[in-house]
Amino acid sequence: MVTQDVYRADQRATEQRIGALETALAGLRGEHDQIAERSEQQRREDQAQAAATRRLVLSSFVAPLLLMVLQLWLVTQGAAR
């Protein structure tokens, strides 16, 4: 058996600890959400960079090939006359 004062003090201390834990948990959730958002943003940026790189590589091979075909065609047209 404990007195009401001791019981109330214990209850207040318990409520304070619970409140502190809830605050800490809310902070951790916020940090987690920020990290998840940054990760998602980085993933989108990486995908955009990869797409740009693919376009660059494709155009660096296709454009010279098309020019070569055009030159060959022009040469054959000139030789036929």
C-alpha positions as CSV (number, residue, x, y, z in Angstrom):
1,M,0.0,0.0,0.0
2,V,1.1,3.5,-0.9
3,T,-0.4,6.9,-0.1
4,Q,-2.4,8.7,-2.7
5,D,0.4,11.3,-3.0
6,V,3.0,8.7,-3.9
7,Y,0.6,7.0,-6.3
8,R,-0.2,10.3,-8.1
9,A,3.5,11.2,-8.3
10,D,4.2,7.8,-9.8
11,Q,1.3,8.3,-12.3
12,R,2.6,11.8,-13.2
13,A,6.1,10.4,-13.8
14,T,4.7,7.6,-15.9
15,E,2.7,10.0,-18.0
16,Q,5.8,12.2,-18.4
17,R,7.8,9.2,-19.6
18,I,5.1,8.2,-22.0
19,G,4.8,11.8,-23.3
20,A,8.6,11.9,-23.8
21,L,8.5,8.6,-25.7
22,E,5.6,9.8,-27.9
23,T,7.5,13.0,-28.7
24,A,10.7,11.0,-29.6
25,L,8.6,8.6,-31.7
26,A,7.0,11.5,-33.6
27,G,10.5,13.0,-34.2
28,L,11.7,9.6,-35.5
29,R,8.7,9.3,-37.8
30,G,9.4,12.8,-39.2
31,E,13.0,11.9,-39.8
32,H,12.0,8.6,-41.5
33,D,9.6,10.4,-43.7
34,Q,12.2,13.0,-44.7
35,I,14.7,10.2,-45.5
36,A,12.2,8.3,-47.5
37,E,11.3,11.4,-49.5
38,R,14.9,12.2,-50.2
39,S,15.5,8.6,-51.3
40,E,12.5,8.8,-53.7
41,Q,13.7,12.2,-55.1
42,Q,17.2,10.7,-55.6
43,R,15.7,7.7,-57.4
44,R,13.8,10.0,-59.7
45,E,16.9,12.1,-60.4
46,D,18.9,9.0,-61.1
47,Q,16.2,7.7,-63.5
48,A,16.2,11.1,-65.3
49,Q,20.0,11.0,-65.6
50,A,20.0,7.5,-66.9
51,A,17.4,8.4,-69.6
52,A,19.5,11.5,-70.6
53,T,22.6,9.3,-70.9
54,R,20.7,6.7,-73.0
55,R,19.6,9.5,-75.3
56,L,23.1,10.9,-75.6
57,V,24.6,7.5,-76.4
58,L,21.9,6.7,-78.9
59,S,22.3,10.0,-80.7
60,S,26.1,9.8,-80.7
61,F,25.9,6.6,-82.7
62,V,22.8,7.2,-84.8
63,A,23.7,10.7,-86.1
64,P,27.1,9.7,-87.5
65,L,25.6,6.6,-89.1
66,L,22.8,8.6,-90.7
67,L,25.4,11.1,-92.0
68,M,27.5,8.3,-93.4
69,V,24.5,6.8,-95.2
70,L,23.6,10.2,-96.6
71,Q,27.1,10.7,-97.9
72,L,27.2,7.3,-99.5
73,W,23.9,8.0,-101.2
74,L,25.1,11.3,-102.5
75,V,28.3,9.8,-103.8
76,T,26.3,7.0,-105.6
77,Q,24.0,9.6,-107.0
78,G,26.9,11.7,-108.3
79,A,28.6,8.6,-109.8
80,A,25.5,7.5,-111.6
81,R,25.4,10.8,-113.6
